[in-house]
Amino acid sequence: MMDTTANPAPLGLCAFGMTTILLNIHNAGFFEQNSMILAMGIFYGGLAQVIAGIIEAKKNNTFGLTAFTSYGFFWLSLVGLWVLPKMGWAAAPSNAAMIAYLSMWGVFTFLLFFGTLKLNRALQFVFASLTLLFFLLVAGDVTGNPTIKHIAGYEGIICGASAIYTGIANLLNEMYGREVLPIGTVNNRI
C-alpha cells in the first residue's frame, strides 16, 4: 500500500527555523525576551514540531520522529524554564543548571548530526550550526560574557535561516517534482 501521508519535514523545519530566528534576534540584543518568543516556543516551535514528528513516525522515519519530536519538546521545556518560576511553580534554574541543560542539547544535536550524513547537505548544515549554537550558549553561560551570547544570537539566526531554507526547499522541490532549491541530496528522506 502506498503511503499518501503528506511530508511533515517542511512544517517541522520551518517551525524550528522561525522560532530559532526570533529567539536569536533577542539573543543578538535587538529586543527583550517577550510573549512573542514564548508563544512561538509553545505553539510553532513546540507543538508544530511535535506534530511533524508524530507524522514522521507514520511515515516510518525514525530520524524525523526523533528530531522533530525532541526539538518540539525542547521548545516547550525552554518556555517552561522561563515561565514556571514566574508563576511561582518552581525555582528558576541556576546558571549551572542552564549550562547542563544546554550542554545536553548540544551533545544530543551533535549525535544527531551523524544521522544527517545519510540525508542531505542542507540538514548537515542545520545540525552542525545548531550544535555550534548550543555550545556558544554554554560558553556564554560559563564565562558570563554577554558578547558570546550576542555572537550566539547571530549564529542562531544563520542556523534558523538554514532550517527555513531546507524546509522551503523540500516543499518546493516536492511540489514542482524537480530541484528548485538545492539541498545536496544524499538520500531524500527528510
C-alpha positions as CSV (number, residue, x, y, z in Angstrom):
1,M,0.0,0.0,0.0
2,M,1.3,3.4,-1.0
3,D,1.9,6.0,1.8
4,T,-0.2,9.1,1.0
5,T,0.6,11.0,4.2
6,A,2.0,14.4,3.4
7,N,5.7,15.1,4.0
8,P,5.9,16.8,7.5
9,A,9.5,17.9,7.2
10,P,8.8,21.3,5.7
11,L,6.5,22.1,8.6
12,G,9.0,20.9,11.2
13,L,11.9,22.6,9.7
14,C,10.1,25.9,9.2
15,A,8.7,25.8,12.8
16,F,12.1,25.2,14.1
17,G,13.8,27.8,11.9
18,M,11.3,30.6,12.5
19,T,11.3,30.1,16.3
20,T,15.1,29.9,16.4
21,I,15.5,33.1,14.4
22,L,13.1,35.0,16.7
23,L,14.8,33.8,19.9
24,N,18.2,34.6,18.5
25,I,17.3,38.1,17.4
26,H,16.7,38.6,21.1
27,N,20.0,36.8,22.0
28,A,21.8,39.2,19.5
29,G,20.4,42.1,21.5
30,F,17.7,43.5,19.2
31,F,14.8,43.2,21.6
32,E,13.8,41.9,25.0
33,Q,12.5,38.4,25.8
34,N,8.8,38.7,25.5
35,S,5.5,36.9,24.9
36,M,6.1,36.7,21.2
37,I,9.1,34.4,21.8
38,L,7.2,32.4,24.4
39,A,4.1,32.0,22.1
40,M,6.3,30.9,19.2
41,G,8.1,28.5,21.5
42,I,4.9,26.9,22.7
43,F,2.8,26.8,19.5
44,Y,5.1,26.8,16.5
45,G,8.5,25.7,17.7
46,G,6.9,23.3,20.2
47,L,3.6,21.9,19.1
48,A,4.0,22.1,15.4
49,Q,7.3,20.2,15.6
50,V,5.8,17.5,17.8
51,I,3.0,17.1,15.3
52,A,5.6,16.9,12.5
53,G,7.5,14.2,14.5
54,I,4.4,12.1,15.0
55,I,3.6,12.2,11.3
56,E,7.2,11.2,10.6
57,A,6.6,8.1,12.7
58,K,3.6,7.2,10.5
59,K,6.0,7.6,7.5
60,N,8.4,5.2,9.3
61,N,11.1,7.9,9.5
62,T,12.9,7.3,12.8
63,F,15.3,10.2,12.4
64,G,12.4,12.7,11.6
65,L,10.4,11.4,14.5
66,T,13.3,11.7,16.9
67,A,14.5,15.1,15.7
68,F,11.2,16.9,15.3
69,T,9.6,15.5,18.5
70,S,12.7,16.1,20.6
71,Y,13.2,19.7,19.4
72,G,9.4,20.4,19.8
73,F,9.7,19.3,23.4
74,F,13.0,21.3,23.7
75,W,11.0,24.5,22.9
76,L,8.2,23.5,25.3
77,S,10.7,22.8,28.1
78,L,12.6,26.0,27.4
79,V,9.4,28.0,27.8
80,G,8.7,26.1,30.9
81,L,12.1,27.0,32.3
82,W,11.2,30.7,31.8
83,V,7.6,30.7,32.8
84,L,7.3,28.2,35.7
85,P,9.4,30.4,38.1
86,K,7.4,33.5,37.2
87,M,4.2,31.6,38.1
88,G,5.7,30.5,41.4
89,W,5.5,26.8,40.5
90,A,9.3,26.1,40.6
91,A,12.5,27.8,41.4
92,A,14.4,29.5,38.5
93,P,17.2,27.3,37.1
94,S,20.6,28.2,38.3
95,N,23.4,29.1,35.9
96,A,24.9,25.7,36.4
97,A,21.5,24.1,35.6
98,M,21.2,26.0,32.4
99,I,24.8,25.0,31.4
100,A,23.9,21.4,32.0
101,Y,20.6,21.8,30.0
102,L,22.2,23.5,27.0
103,S,25.2,21.1,27.1
104,M,22.9,18.0,26.9
105,W,21.1,19.5,24.0
106,G,24.4,20.3,22.3
107,V,25.6,16.7,22.7
108,F,22.3,15.3,21.5
109,T,22.4,17.6,18.5
110,F,26.0,16.6,17.7
111,L,25.0,12.9,17.8
112,L,22.0,13.5,15.5
113,F,24.4,15.3,13.1
114,F,25.9,11.9,12.3
115,G,22.4,10.8,11.1
116,T,22.3,13.7,8.6
117,L,25.4,12.3,6.9
118,K,22.9,9.8,5.3
119,L,20.4,12.6,4.4
120,N,21.5,15.8,2.7
121,R,23.9,18.7,2.9
122,A,21.3,21.2,3.9
123,L,20.4,19.2,7.0
124,Q,24.1,18.7,7.8
125,F,24.4,22.4,7.9
126,V,21.3,22.9,10.1
127,F,22.6,20.3,12.6
128,A,26.2,21.5,12.6
129,S,25.2,25.1,13.1
130,L,22.7,24.1,15.8
131,T,25.4,22.1,17.6
132,L,27.6,25.2,17.4
133,L,24.8,27.4,18.7
134,F,24.2,25.2,21.8
135,F,27.9,25.3,22.7
136,L,28.2,29.0,22.1
137,L,25.3,29.5,24.5
138,V,27.0,27.2,27.0
139,A,30.2,29.2,26.6
140,G,28.3,32.4,27.2
141,D,26.8,31.0,30.4
142,V,30.1,29.5,31.6
143,T,32.0,32.8,31.1
144,G,29.2,35.2,31.9
145,N,30.4,37.1,28.8
146,P,27.4,38.8,27.1
147,T,29.4,39.2,23.8
148,I,29.5,35.4,23.4
149,K,25.7,35.4,23.9
150,H,25.4,38.1,21.2
151,I,27.6,36.1,18.8
152,A,25.5,33.0,19.6
153,G,22.4,35.1,18.6
154,Y,23.9,35.9,15.2
155,E,24.9,32.3,14.7
156,G,21.4,31.2,15.7
157,I,19.9,33.5,13.1
158,I,22.0,31.7,10.5
159,C,21.0,28.3,11.9
160,G,17.3,29.2,11.8
161,A,17.5,30.6,8.3
162,S,19.2,27.4,7.1
163,A,16.3,25.4,8.6
164,I,13.7,27.6,6.9
165,Y,15.7,27.3,3.6
166,T,15.8,23.5,4.0
167,G,12.1,23.3,4.8
168,I,11.0,25.5,1.8
169,A,13.4,23.6,-0.5
170,N,11.8,20.3,0.5
171,L,8.4,21.9,-0.1
172,L,9.1,23.5,-3.5
173,N,11.2,20.6,-4.8
174,E,8.3,18.2,-3.9
175,M,5.6,20.5,-5.4
176,Y,7.5,21.1,-8.7
177,G,8.8,17.5,-9.0
178,R,12.3,18.8,-9.6
179,E,15.1,20.5,-7.8
180,V,14.0,24.1,-7.5
181,L,16.3,24.9,-4.5
182,P,19.3,22.6,-4.0
183,I,19.8,20.7,-0.7
184,G,22.7,18.5,-1.7
185,T,20.7,15.3,-1.7
186,V,22.4,12.2,-0.4
187,N,19.1,10.3,0.3
188,N,15.9,12.3,0.0
189,R,14.3,11.0,3.2
190,I,13.6,14.3,5.1
